[in-house]
Amino acid sequence: MISPKHCPHCFKRIPLRKRLRTRCPFCTKAFRRRSGIKERSLIGLWLEDRSTAFWFFIIAVVLVISSIAMQLAGSPDLLNFIDRRPVWFVLSVFYAAMFLSVIGRIYFPLLLNAPGILRRERAVILQYRSLTAWGLIVGLLLAVLVVGWNDAWLRLPGTVYLLFVPVALMWAYQALTLTEDDYEDERVWSFLHELGVHDRLEHRHHAYFVLVGLPLSALVFGYFLAHPWLAHAIQGSQESGILAMIAEAAHRVTGR
């Protein structure tokens, strides 16, 4: 697990070379504050504190096993994609793992077998969970409508991207609606720490980047889809790849 920039306990900045540790080098307290509940179900203990690397391994193993099972069942789409596009497969799995690590922290740390006082959560926490659920539902419908059910595995990066785009928008909207009183509330601030929020201003800046960056990337994608000159330039280069195209353009400019 990579530690945050600042310790959530003593608020000192963690040096970059020490961010792979699980405890603060100054106050020696753990970076992640667990719920402290000992009587937990097996699923609750398993999902309480799982990082992106953990979810990356789980998703990759599940997809590889599923691709083999689909191959035996006569549907080799997923296995063909993994074989032909291993880099895109790894990037898609990593993208999904980042979201699942946060979603797991939203739902599970104080949800399973928690005492009654911990179930009386703030409206902000309940809204985070509600918006996340709606974002996943909308993302699933969006992925099916845009990519199509039959091409979901052949276009795995697009499927994964569209699945989590509404979730990112929901989180960004929720971050911008938080008030100063919400940040001052100890239970809400502890919940935000569980999600990786360690600075109020940085939290809002990330929300602005999402709300501006996602529509902008969609417009850029739509432009290049309607004007595929970049794809034709790459395809027409002497070698395969964007770097070869840039090198060839540089040679033409310099007259070599």
N, C-alpha and C positions, 0 to 999 in steps of 0.2 A: 504494500500500500504506500502510495506517495503522500507524504504529510502536507498539510496546508502551508501557506506562506507565513502565517502567524499562529502561535499556539493559542487554542481556545481557552486556556486556563490563565496563563501569565501574560498573554498577549505580546510576547516577544517574537521578533522575526526569526524564522528558522533558516539557518544557512543552507544554501543549495546542496552542499555535499552531505548534509545530514537529513535530507528529506525522505530518505528511504527507511528511516527508523520509524518504529511504531510509538515511541515515547518522546516527549520533549527533552532535548538535551539540557535545558535549564531547570525546569521544575520536575522532570522525570515522570510527569503524568501522561497517560495515554491520550493520543490525539482524538480517537473516536470515543465518545462517551456512551457506553452501553446503557440499556434501560435498567440494569441491575436486578432483573427478575430471574430468580433461580428456577422456579417451577414453570418451565416452558415446554411446549411440545417439540417434537423432533424437527418439524418443519420450521418452527420459529427460531430454534437455535441454528439451523442450517442457513437460514436466510437473513439473520440479523445483521451481519457485518461482512458482506461479500463485495469484493472490489471488482473493477472492470476486468482485470486479468482472470479472476475466477469465472465470471460470466462468459468471457471470451472462450475459455476452455470448454465450458459446458455446452455453449451453443455450437462450437465447432464439432465437438464429438457427436452431438445429437444430429446435426446436419449430415455429417459423413455417414453415420449409421443409417439415417433415413435415406440418403442417396443410394446406398447399397440395397436397402430393402425395396426402394422404388425400382431399381434396376432389375431385381429379381422378379418384380411384379409386372415388368414390361414397360416401365415409364422411366427412361434414362435421362430425362431433362436435367435434373439437378446434378447427377454425376458428370454429365457432359459439360455443364457449366464449370464445375470445380476443376475438371481436367483441362479445359481450354482457357479459363480465366482464374487462375489461382490467386493472383494479386487482388483482383476485384472481389473475390470470395473472402479473402482475409480482411480487406477494408470494410466490407459489408458486415461481417461478423463483429469486428471491433466497434463499428458504429452502433450496432444493436446492443452490444455489451455495455457501452457507456450509458445508454438510456436505462437498461435493465438494472444496473447497479444503483441508479438514483431511484427508480421505481420501487425496488426492493426496500430501500430505506424509507420511502414514503409510507408503505403499507405495513411492513412486518415488525419493526422494532417494538412498538407499543400496542400491537393489535391482538396478538394471540396470547390468551391466558393472562391478560394484564389485570391488575387490581381495578376496582371500580373508579377510584379517583383518577387513574390514568385514562380511563375511557371518557371522562368528561373533558374532552379536548376543546380547544378554542375553535371558533368558526373558521379561522384562517387555515388551520390544519385540516379540518373536514373539507374545506373548499379545495385545497390542494389535491386531496384524494379523489374528490368528485370530478374535478377538471381533468385529472390524469385518466380516469376511467373513460370519460367522454372523449378525450383526445385519442385514446386507443381505438375506441369504436369508430370514430370518424376516420381515423387513419386507415383502419382495415377496409372500410367502405371505399375510401379514396384509392387505395392501392388496387382493389379489385376492379373498380371502374376504369382507372387509367391504364394499368398494366394488363388487366385481364386475368381471369382465373387459370386459363390454360397456359399462359406465358409467365406465370408468377415465378417459376424456378429458372426459366431461361433468362429472365431479366431480374435476377435477384437483387442487384444494387438498387434499381428503381423501386422494387417492392419494399425493401427495408427502409429506404429514404422516405417514401410517401407514408409508410406506416407511422413514423415517428414525427413527421412534420407538424401535424396538429397538436401533438403532445408538447413540442417545443414552443409553439405559439401560445398554448394554454399557460405554460409555466411563465413565459415572458409577460403575458397579461397579468397573471397573479402577482408577479414581482413588482409591477408598476402600480398596482392597486394597494400595496401594503403602505400603511401609514406609520408615522413615528411611534404611535402608541403600540402598534403591532411589533415593531422592532424592540421596543422597551419591555414588552411582555416576556418574562423569563421562559415560559413554556414555548412560546412561538420562536424565540431566539434560539432555544435549545434544539427545536425541531429543524430550523434553518441550518444550524451547525451540522446536524446529521446529514443534511443534503449537500454539504460542502460550501455553504455560504459563510464567509468570515469577514465580510466588509459590506456595509450597506451601500455605499456608493458604487462599489464594484458590482454588486448584485444588480443594481438598476442599469448600469452601463451594459452588462451582458444582456439584459432584457431588451434594451434599445437596439443592440447589435442584431439580435434575433429578429425583432419586428421589422427592421430595415433590411437586413441581409437576405432573409428568405424571399420576400417579394422581389428584391433586386436580382437575386440569382435565378428566380423563375423567369423574369423578363429577359435576362441574358440567355438563358437556355432556349426560350421561345424564339429569340432572334436568330441564334445559330441553327435552330431547327428549321426555320423558314429560309435562311440564307446559309446553306452548308458550304461556304467557301473555305472555311478552315479545314473541314474534313476532306474536301477535294485537294487542298494544298498538301495535307499530310499524305494522302493516298498517292498524289502525283510526285512526291519526292523520290529521289533515287533510292533511299533506304527507308526502312519502316520506323516511324516514331516522330514525335514532335521535335526532339533534339536534332534529328537528322534534317528536318525541314528548316529549322533555324540556322543550322550550319550551312545548308545549301544557299539560303537567302543571304547569309553573310558573305559567302564566296562570290555571289553574283554582284553584291554591292562593291566589294573590294576589287572585282575584276580578276579573281584568281581562276 
